[in-house]
Amino acid sequence: MTTQPSSPSTAARAVDLTKIYGKDDTQVVALGGVTVEFTAGAYTAIMGPSGSGKSTLMHCMAALDSSTSGQVFVGDTELSKLGDKELTRLRRDKIGFIFQAFNLIPTLTAKENITLPLDIAGRDVDKEWFDTVIATVGLADRLSHKPNQLSGGQQQRVACARALVSQPEIIFADEPTGNLDSRSGTEVLSFLRRSVREFGQTIVMVTHDPNAAAYSDRVLFLADGLIVDEMTDPTAEKVLERMKGFDAVGQQA
Ligand SMILES: Nc1ncnc2c1ncn2[C@@H]1O[C@H](COP(=O)(O)OP(=O)(O)OP(=O)(O)O)[C@@H](O)[C@H]1O
């Protein structure tokens, strides 16, 4: 199960990762050989035009989709070496997910949704950590509510708490503020940022929004299935400027 060791500070990485959908005439190269490392305890944003391969990269990294060739490692574990059961266990134990559409179970309370992954895994809930996470996301007075009794922002904070409570090696967030108004979005982004700063959580987030990307430590820019640029310590203005450059290149092509 374990192959070449990565550096201790790497939470996940890909080596020459390709993903090709379809065959022959309908073939689409969604990822054309991506090599990338995600540093442990860092907040990485992935940006790029529509169709550039952001979701595909994240799904391959998170073991939600298989690669065509190349390698993906979560910690030291290479995903292509794992069978279905081992992949399920890896997703359950080592990876947290936050989706644009929240993906909460409507019949369960906020608290039950948050502890569900641990309950399924048969793991105990660390009461102290649970309380820390709940205090951080500001949900203490909403724990017995069902998702339809919560605002969008509150539902996404439940989803964040669910991802964080099992202390996964890495959290993948796919447009986590895409369905939120700007105030709720800011709350969620601030919380994700704190979870990196204060708890050492590793987060990889796909976003279209330069303001959201500005919360990260590093932005990777994808175009046509390749990483074409990156920026550390981003600001919304710098990200926007860089994106304009890509759009201009795309229009000339
Ligand atoms: N299941 C699939 N079958 C065929 N082609 C696919 C499939 N999923 C994605 N693609 C193609 O792969 C390419 C990359 O798609 P992907 O969804 O990763 O892009 P994206 O950057 O996340 O786009 P967006 O910002 O619009 O969500 C696109 O050309 C897309 O049409």
The ligand as an ORCA input file, in Angstrom:
! r2SCAN-3c Opt
* xyz 0 1
  N     -17.487     12.885    -17.328
  C     -16.942     13.572    -18.330
  N     -17.020     13.088    -19.601
  C     -16.469     13.748    -20.645
  N     -15.798     14.924    -20.508
  C     -15.701     15.440    -19.289
  C     -16.265     14.806    -18.140
  N     -15.991     15.577    -17.045
  C     -15.298     16.639    -17.503
  N     -15.118     16.558    -18.835
  C     -14.382     17.531    -19.680
  O     -13.085     17.688    -19.133
  C     -12.667     19.048    -19.195
  C     -12.344     19.549    -17.789
  O     -13.540     19.592    -17.020
  P     -13.595     20.080    -15.510
  O     -15.006     19.889    -15.029
  O     -12.514     19.443    -14.748
  O     -13.274     21.638    -15.657
  P     -13.427     22.810    -14.608
  O     -12.195     23.654    -14.743
  O     -13.733     22.267    -13.264
  O     -14.673     23.603    -15.185
  P     -15.796     24.484    -14.457
  O     -15.088     25.689    -13.921
  O     -16.737     24.844    -15.573
  O     -16.440     23.636    -13.407
  C     -13.814     19.795    -19.869
  O     -13.517     19.919    -21.242
  C     -15.011     18.907    -19.649
  O     -15.962     19.064    -20.684
*
